[in-house]
Amino acid sequence: MSVHLLAEPIAAASLTSGRLWSLVAALAGVIGLIAGGLALARKRSGDSRRGTFVALTAGLLGMAGGGYVVAAAEGGPGTGYGIVGGFIALVLGLLATIVGWLALSRARRVA
């Protein structure tokens, strides 16, 4: 009796297209988190407005990219589709969007 696997594992060192897109989406989420954190740390609202929009935009791009990777994945972790990175990008994008929204609401209150 032989067992056929639906998805074969791929070496961890290989960079597939799914892994690449999940890395790009996660990087957008990290950039959004940094921009939102810097916008929250600034005291003047004029300086923080650009950071809030960068955080919101990068967070939304991170969530969209992560969601695309997760939706397009045909296998689980270790198959090379980048599903783990997609979930990480979704979380980072969501956090960046929340931090950007907080910075924007604080900038509106100060202004």
JONORBEL-V562837 format. One record per run of one state. SS is the DSSP state (H for helix, E for strand, C for the rest). FROM is the first residue (numbers start at 1). LEN is the number of residues. Records with the same first field share a line. If there is no record, write none. Layout:
SS=FROM-LEN + FROM-LEN
This chain:
C=1-16 + 42-3 + 73-10 + 111-1
H=17-25 + 45-28 + 83-28
